[in-house]
């Protein structure tokens, strides 16, 4: 990646990281009956790791429960919670934009320092999960044993969150190939996909050894 590409990639991860923090913050407030403006200080002091009960509830109940009309979380139906969150967002669009910009330019460098992000991207040479290297990717593509699905993805390694619902920070991020990143999605945990990656690694070696 060029320096400009890394800058764009950093900004992209900062936006995704903001969404992870903001979405849970909004859920946490709505579920507790707090409807006022979210301030910059609210965003700065809210740490996902301090609200794991709310995160698990948000992921595994709010988004997974089929009966949204009658199933209640802390006295509110899921449908009502969803509508209240949606209405808050619609009524506070300028505030959300300000919070996003504040996070990107004033908070994210503390979450994932730019110098450490740059070093991770620049030193990337092997996938965390399947251990394929840049040289092996090039060989497999030249041998027509590997197909890229996107013009801009496949040649460069990507950053994956070990825990998909936490922020993109130095402790939660690893380098991986496009194929593992695409397959892991938000469904598999880090430890689960390490096992899957070991099997993918076997397939890469079979392809590399084939004529």
C-alpha positions, 0 to 999 in steps of 0.5 A: 500500500502507498502512504495515501492508501494506508491513510484512507485505510486508517480512516475507514477503520476509524469510521467502523470503530466509531460505529462499534462504540456509538451503536452500543452507546446509543443502545445502552442509553435507550435501554436505560431510558436516556434520550438526551443529546450524546456529548463528545464527553459521553463518547470519549468516556464510553468504553465497550469493554466496560459494558460487555453485558450490554454488548452481549445483550445487544448482539445475542438478544436484540439482533437475534430474537425473532419475536420482536413485537412481544419479547422484552428487554428490561421492560421494552419490546425489541420493536420499541427499542429499535424504533426509539434508536431509529428516531433518535438517529433521525432527529440527531443527524448533525450531532452524529456527524459531529461525534463521528468527526470528533472520534476520528480526529480526536479519539481514534489515535488513542484507540489505535495510534497511527504509527502502530497502525502504519507499522502493522500494515507495512510489515504485513507479510503473512495471514494470521489464520492460514499463514499464506504469504504475499509470495505464495499468493502471487504464485497461486494467482500466476498458477491460476490456482487462486481467484481474486473476487475484487479488483482491489482486494487480494494482493494486499493483506487486510486488518481483521478484528479478533472480536468483531463487535469491539473497536479496531484497536491494537490488541483486537486487530490482526493481519489476515488475507482477503480470503480468511477475512471474507470467510470469517465475517462477524460469525466466527471467533478468533479461536474458532477461525484459527482452527478453520485457518489451519485447514485452509492452510492445508489447501493452499499447500496442496495447490502450491504443490500441484502442477 
